[in-house]
């Protein structure tokens, strides 16, 4: 398996696809630093986590959809970049080898069949992790020079947890792409299926389907506080079936801790009159971990399920010489 892993890494690093993804990482990083420099320098907001604002700053005047700013770093990563990167690294893992005829020749060698799919998945996960870590390190390094404020120990812990969460999130999309690559024989079918799932959960489900279901099951026609809170809580519960929203919510809590008295920073559980008399106190790192732990385990479980199904299908497939 080690030899296949090294071969896959060499193919990834020497491919035009990896070069395009790397250029995209650098462009996103440069755009993030540019907006951070303009926004943080001119902002008068008081926060304990100034360094983490490098990853949560939202450009002034940027359009929002359902309260989601698509141009902040974590939102862009959640909705666009990481899913595309995971899909790009896994959509032709098996189907591409089958179409070119290399799969039958590879399995004719004295190697175990399961080593092939495991090595391909690990190699893609390594390449994905490398790009995520590179982007975060570049923003941290150059951002430190821009704002001149070093990170605290808690900010470093939160940033490390965010990187782990992002890798798990990318692993899910890569596992899904590898699954479709195993099930479907054509590369184009695998790619379109993966992109279809991404578009459904990333855009249509979160922005249209989930709010419609919440409004039908918990209408807010009465206008009472209880009805509004129930509608928001139900909407959040329905949206959490989307892996995109799971990552978006967990990363927001890690990098932009909500104040005490809110439900993951989205649903206030105290009245506005009481909020005016409360001392702003963001959730501690331990309390944040309690909130994001279900999201982390959910993404890991989804990744394991996708890869396990693809593994079983691949092991039972009949592969003939072409």
C-alpha positions in Angstrom: 0.0 0.0 0.0 2.9 2.3 0.7 4.0 2.1 -3.0 0.5 2.9 -4.3 0.3 5.8 -1.8 3.6 7.3 -3.1 2.5 6.8 -6.7 -0.8 8.5 -6.1 0.9 11.5 -4.3 3.3 11.8 -7.3 0.3 11.8 -9.7 -1.5 14.4 -7.7 1.4 16.8 -7.2 2.4 16.5 -10.9 -1.1 16.9 -12.3 -2.6 20.1 -13.8 -5.6 19.6 -11.5 -3.5 20.0 -8.4 -1.9 23.1 -9.9 -5.3 24.7 -10.5 -6.4 23.9 -7.0 -3.2 25.3 -5.5 -3.6 28.5 -7.5 -7.2 28.7 -6.3 -6.0 28.4 -2.7 -3.5 31.2 -3.2 -6.2 33.5 -4.8 -8.6 32.9 -1.9 -5.9 33.5 0.6 -4.8 36.7 -1.1 -8.4 38.0 -1.3 -9.0 37.1 2.4 -5.9 39.1 3.5 -6.9 42.1 1.4 -10.4 42.3 2.9 -9.0 41.6 6.4 -6.5 44.5 6.1 -9.2 46.9 5.0 -11.9 45.8 7.5 -9.9 45.1 10.7 -7.9 48.4 10.4 -11.1 50.5 10.1 -13.2 48.5 12.5 -14.0 49.9 16.0 -15.6 46.7 17.3 -14.2 45.4 20.5 -13.5 41.6 20.7 -11.3 39.3 22.6 -10.2 37.3 19.5 -8.7 39.9 17.2 -6.4 37.4 15.5 -9.3 35.0 14.7 -11.0 37.9 12.8 -8.6 37.2 10.0 -10.8 34.2 9.2 -14.2 35.7 10.0 -14.1 39.2 8.7 -16.8 40.0 6.2 -16.1 42.6 3.4 -18.2 45.7 3.7 -21.1 45.9 1.3 -20.8 42.2 0.4 -24.2 40.6 -0.5 -25.8 38.2 2.0 -28.2 35.3 1.5 -30.3 34.2 4.5 -27.8 36.0 6.8 -24.9 34.1 5.3 -22.0 36.2 3.9 -20.6 34.2 1.1 -17.3 36.1 0.9 -15.9 35.5 4.4 -13.2 32.9 4.7 -15.0 30.2 6.6 -18.3 30.6 4.6 -16.5 30.4 1.3 -14.6 27.4 2.5 -17.8 25.7 3.7 -20.0 26.4 0.6 -17.5 26.3 -2.2 -13.8 25.6 -1.9 -13.5 22.5 0.3 -16.4 20.6 -1.3 -15.0 21.3 -4.8 -11.5 20.3 -3.7 -12.6 17.1 -2.1 -14.7 16.2 -5.2 -11.9 17.1 -7.6 -9.5 14.8 -5.8 -11.8 11.8 -5.6 -14.3 11.7 -8.5 -12.1 9.6 -10.8 -10.2 7.6 -8.2 -11.6 4.3 -9.4 -13.6 5.1 -12.5 -10.7 6.9 -14.1 -8.4 3.9 -13.6 -11.1 1.6 -15.0 -11.7 3.8 -18.0 -8.0 3.9 -18.9 -7.6 0.2 -18.4 -5.0 0.7 -15.6 -7.1 -0.9 -12.9 -7.1 -4.4 -14.3 -3.3 -4.2 -14.9 -2.8 -2.8 -11.4 -4.8 -5.6 -9.8 -2.9 -8.2 -11.8 0.1 -7.4 -9.7 0.7 -9.2 -6.3 -1.1 -6.6 -4.2 -4.3 -6.7 -2.2 -7.3 -5.2 -3.8 -8.3 -3.2 -0.7 -4.8 -1.5 -0.7 -5.7 0.2 -3.9 -8.8 2.1 -2.7 -7.3 2.8 0.8 -4.1 4.2 -0.7 -6.0 6.4 -3.1 -8.2 7.8 -0.4 -5.3 8.5 1.9 -3.3 10.1 -0.8 -6.1 12.4 -1.7 -6.7 13.2 1.9 -3.1 14.1 2.4 -3.2 16.5 -0.6 -6.4 18.1 0.7 -4.9 18.5 4.2 -1.8 20.1 2.7 -3.8 22.7 0.9 -6.0 23.6 3.8 -3.0 23.9 6.2 -1.1 25.9 3.6 -4.0 28.4 3.3 -4.4 28.8 7.1 -0.7 29.2 7.7 -0.4 31.9 4.9 -3.3 33.9 6.3 -1.9 33.5 9.9 1.6 34.6 8.9 0.8 37.5 6.7 -2.1 38.5 8.8 0.1 38.8 11.8 2.2 41.3 10.0 -0.9 43.3 8.9 -2.6 43.6 12.2 0.4 43.4 14.5 -1.5 41.5 17.2 -0.1 38.0 18.1 -2.6 35.2 18.8 -3.3 34.1 22.3 -3.0 30.4 23.3 -6.7 29.9 23.1 -6.8 31.4 19.6 -4.1 28.9 18.5 -6.2 26.0 20.0 -9.3 27.2 18.2 -7.4 27.6 14.9 -6.0 24.0 15.2 -9.5 22.7 15.9 -10.8 24.5 12.9 -8.1 22.9 10.7 -9.0 19.5 12.0 -12.7 20.2 11.3 -12.0 21.4 7.8 -10.0 18.3 7.0 -12.8 16.1 8.3 -15.3 18.1 6.2 -13.1 17.7 3.1 -12.7 14.0 3.8 -16.5 13.6 3.7 -16.7 15.1 0.2 -13.8 13.1 -1.0 -15.3 9.9 0.5 -18.5 10.7 -1.3 -16.7 11.3 -4.6 -14.8 8.0 -4.2 -18.0 6.2 -3.5 -19.6 7.5 -6.7 -16.3 6.8 -8.6 -16.6 3.2 -7.4 -20.4 2.8 -8.1 -20.4 4.4 -11.6 -18.2 3.3 -14.4 -18.0 6.6 -16.2 -16.0 9.5 -14.8 -18.5 12.1 -16.0 -21.4 10.3 -14.2 -19.3 10.2 -11.0 -18.5 13.9 -11.3 -22.0 15.1 -12.0 -23.4 13.0 -9.1 -21.0 14.5 -6.7 -21.6 18.0 -7.8 -25.4 17.4 -7.7 -25.2 16.4 -4.0 -23.0 19.4 -3.3 -25.4 21.8 -4.9 -28.4 20.2 -3.3 -27.1 20.4 0.3 -25.0 23.5 -0.1 -27.6 25.8 -1.7 -31.1 24.4 -2.3 -31.5 22.5 1.0 -30.1 25.1 3.3 -31.5 28.2 1.6 -34.8 26.9 0.3 -36.0 23.5 1.5 -35.1 23.6 5.2 -36.7 27.1 5.8 -39.8 26.0 3.9 -40.2 22.9 6.1 -39.6 24.9 9.3 -42.2 27.5 8.3 -44.8 24.9 7.5 -44.2 22.9 10.7 -43.7 25.9 13.1 -45.4 28.9 11.6 -44.7 32.3 13.1 -48.0 33.9 12.3 -48.8 34.6 15.9 -45.7 36.8 16.2 -44.9 35.6 19.8 -41.4 35.1 21.0 -42.0 31.4 21.7 -43.2 30.8 18.1 -40.2 32.6 16.6 -37.7 30.7 18.8 -39.4 27.4 18.0 -39.3 28.2 14.3 -35.6 29.0 14.5 -34.7 26.0 16.6 -36.6 23.7 14.2 -35.0 25.3 11.2 -31.5 24.8 12.7 -32.3 21.1 13.4 -33.4 20.5 9.9 -30.4 22.4 8.4 -28.1 20.2 10.4 -28.9 17.3 8.0 -26.6 19.2 5.6 -22.9 18.6 6.0 -22.3 22.1 4.6 -24.3 23.7 7.4 -22.7 21.4 10.0 -19.2 22.7 9.1 -20.4 26.3 8.7 -22.0 26.3 12.1 -19.2 24.5 13.9 -16.4 26.6 12.3 -18.3 29.8 13.2 -18.5 28.8 16.8 -14.8 27.9 16.9 -13.5 31.1 15.2 -16.2 33.5 16.4 -17.4 32.3 19.8 -21.0 33.4 20.5 -21.8 35.1 23.8 -23.4 33.3 26.7 -27.2 33.3 26.2 -27.3 32.2 22.6 -27.9 28.9 20.8 -24.8 28.5 18.7 -24.8 32.2 18.2 -28.0 32.1 16.1 -31.0 31.9 18.4 -31.1 34.3 21.4 -32.7 32.6 24.5 -32.9 35.9 26.5 -34.9 39.0 25.7 -33.3 42.0 24.1 -33.9 44.0 27.4 -31.8 41.5 29.4 -29.1 41.5 26.7 -28.6 45.2 27.2 -27.7 44.6 30.9 -25.5 41.5 30.3 -21.7 41.7 30.3 -20.5 40.3 26.9 -18.7 37.0 27.6 -17.9 34.6 24.8 -18.1 30.9 25.4 -15.0 29.4 26.8 -13.0 26.8 24.8 -14.4 24.0 26.9 -18.0 25.1 26.3 -17.2 25.5 22.6 -15.9 22.0 22.4 -19.1 20.7 23.9 -21.1 22.5 21.2 -19.0 21.5 18.2 -18.3 17.9 19.3 -21.5 16.5 17.7 -20.7 18.3 14.5 -17.2 16.8 14.4 -18.4 13.3 15.1 -21.2 13.7 12.6 -18.8 14.6 9.8 -16.5 11.8 10.7 -19.3 9.3 10.8 -20.5 10.4 7.4 -17.0 10.1 6.0 -16.7 6.6 7.4 -20.1 5.5 6.0 -19.3 6.8 2.5 -15.9 5.2 2.4 -17.1 1.9 3.9 -19.9 1.6 1.3 -17.4 2.4 -1.5 -14.9 -0.1 0.0 -17.5 -2.9 0.1 -18.7 -2.1 -3.5 -15.2 -2.1 -4.8 -14.2 -5.4 -3.1 -17.3 -7.1 -4.6 -16.9 -5.7 -8.1 -15.8 -7.9 -11.0 -12.9 -6.3 -12.7 -11.9 -7.9 -16.0 -8.9 -7.2 -18.2 -9.5 -4.7 -21.0 
